[in-house]
Amino acid sequence: MRLRLPYYPAIILQLAVPLLLLWLARFAFSFYNADALGNPSFGRVLALSFTGLKFDLCAWAWFNAPFILLRFLPFEFVNRKGYRIVANTLYFISNLLLLLPALADIPFFRYNGSHLRWTSISTIFTDPNIHGILLSFTKDYWGAYAVGVLLVIILWWAAFRITPSPLPWLRRDILQAFLLRLLVFIVAGASTFICIRGHLGPGRPLSIGDAIWGTSEAPQLNIVLNTPFCIIRTLHNDNRVEQFNFFPPEKLAALHSSLHTGSPATSGKKRNIVVLTIESGSAIWVDSINPVAGDTLRGLMPFLDSLATKSVVFPRAYTTGVRSIEGITAIFGGVPTFNDMILMTSPYYANTFDAPASLLADKGYSSRFYFGGNKGSFNIDQTLKTFGFEKVVSREDYGNDNDFDGAWGIWDHKMGEFAARDISSLPQPFIAGWFTLNPHGPFDVPSDWNTDGYKAKDNMRRTVEYEDRAIRHFFEVAKGEPWYDNTLFLIIGDHGSRDLRGTVYDSPAILPRITMMLYSPDGSLSPAIISDRSVAQYDIPSTLLTLAGYPDKYVSLGENVLSENHPGYALMFIKGAYRVCGTRYAVSLSPDLRKIEGVYDINSDYEMKDNLSRYDAVEVKRMIDWARAFMQDYSTRLNGNTLSYKK
């Protein structure tokens, strides 16, 4: 289907094809993720799509500027065949790079909570098995892959089958022809430059934050924006945290203090600590803390249910974000990474942190972390080394790829057994961690695994049942090891389950809730259900240091979850807005923390649709003041590298 046109109309048509495809991708994105974007009507999406056109033009111009330069040059050699092939190949490659991230982000948005940024892209490709991971998603997202193939075909056609007729070189009027082409070249270049800047006249170029002028509804900012624009605008973004200044020092110290005085040193034997972090470890999987009333999703994790009866359980435990690396950073370093910041790709990667593994090393603790994924994957092992772990055991260290799941790493039942036995080689006392992998797409269960008695029919829930049995196996092996009885276990989720789209479990009040329980085989921690406070992952370091009897001063943004001094609130960044949760309300705040975007009854309004007009104003003000104080302390210490008492 070759299409021959005059030179300039042909080039303009070539350029129009990717712009139109990028614009249309917004509709697919909006309707696939409708529930996460507030269920906008078609008319609303259409209106926002025209608002977002300048963001599309900006991204399109960035990726097509080299092609525009090559094809609008006012010289005769633009007609040569070899030159055209080079220009069209460049067009094909650059527009694939423009459109494929926009396509991939349609299903991936639910995992990230925002459009992909450069940090997200660079982190994803840290895993050396990225090709295997991408292939593993073909089963669940075959439609996206099919559209990707169609996209390649369309771009190939636009690049090599739209054929411009050669520009005539007027022998009698060479100067006139050259000047005319030069004028076209100048107009094309100026137009491209204006598109890249996003506007005419002085001022800074179009930025991600300018999407706020298109809509005041935080989730729908993502309809105005597009993925390639967000990637471009974060290429040189150093992910520096905005400095908040709400209170003078005295008021700040009264509202929130991250300086801890330490605990009385224990005279007895120091206890070991094992932190078991469950991939997609939502609270909904454990019956005793499942917040959904009348729920039928029961009995999938019977071992954790039985362990909960012997543990201190926190039904109101929250993740700080939606990605594993965010959870890992908060749990083991006490550093929440709000918005799109990833610690190891930010300016703060060399900061000093008072993390439990690092501080307890000075008190004679050894440390080791078990992660069955690939070395370097998602910056997880670098992060844990930063927080003081002496060694991170990866898939390569495990050393037997017969137990590789084909996508993420070593099967959890195998890695758990390996970890339980290998921990015995550590000198006591120790702090150890194990991060599971398998409750994650593509949701496979080992082919030789006994699934007798499984209740679930779908793959995702069957993976949850498998995970419970893998954890049971870990504990069965650990019970036979010499360190078991003198060990404190923390079981916690890295984030909620993001794969129950369209159900109550995907609602804003349920999605961030995670499993959190403390268990001591020797009975030193009496079983309890602590539901009078909301707690967060960043509270874990202070909790572990207190339970370990760490005697010195240290800095940690969170508070011991067992302490009566705990503020009772949890702060997170979800879908473009900060949210502070208590036991009665969830308060949504704008990114600058100055505007209340909504107050919701967190116990009955799971969907967070009923923005309360009447509420306890004193309690809500207390929640907001605490959140602002937390963020002021957080931003001051992170930017000033004072998240360590020694610093």
Secondary structure as UniProt FT lines:
FT   STRAND          3..5
FT   HELIX           7..32
FT   HELIX           34..37
FT   HELIX           42..51
FT   HELIX           53..72
FT   HELIX           76..79
FT   HELIX           81..112
FT   HELIX           118..124
FT   TURN            125..126
FT   TURN            128..129
FT   HELIX           130..136
FT   TURN            137..140
FT   HELIX           142..160
FT   STRAND          162..164
FT   TURN            172..173
FT   HELIX           174..197
FT   HELIX           208..213
FT   HELIX           218..220
FT   HELIX           221..224
FT   HELIX           227..233
FT   HELIX           249..255
FT   STRAND          259..260
FT   STRAND          272..278
FT   TURN            279..280
FT   HELIX           283..285
FT   HELIX           287..289
FT   TURN            293..294
FT   HELIX           302..308
FT   TURN            309..310
FT   STRAND          312..313
FT   TURN            315..316
FT   STRAND          317..318
FT   HELIX           324..333
FT   TURN            339..340
FT   HELIX           343..345
FT   TURN            347..350
FT   HELIX           356..361
FT   TURN            362..364
FT   STRAND          366..371
FT   TURN            375..376
FT   HELIX           377..379
FT   HELIX           380..386
FT   TURN            387..388
FT   STRAND          392..393
FT   HELIX           395..398
FT   HELIX           401..403
FT   STRAND          409..410
FT   HELIX           412..422
FT   HELIX           423..425
FT   STRAND          430..435
FT   TURN            441..442
FT   TURN            447..448
FT   TURN            452..453
FT   HELIX           459..479
FT   TURN            482..483
FT   HELIX           484..486
FT   STRAND          487..493
FT   TURN            501..502
FT   HELIX           504..506
FT   TURN            508..512
FT   STRAND          513..514
FT   STRAND          516..519
FT   TURN            521..522
FT   STRAND          528..529
FT   STRAND          535..536
FT   HELIX           537..539
FT   HELIX           540..547
FT   TURN            548..549
FT   STRAND          554..555
FT   TURN            561..562
FT   TURN            564..565
FT   STRAND          570..574
FT   TURN            575..576
FT   STRAND          577..581
FT   STRAND          585..589
FT   TURN            591..592
FT   STRAND          596..601
FT   TURN            602..604
FT   TURN            606..607
FT   HELIX           617..640
//
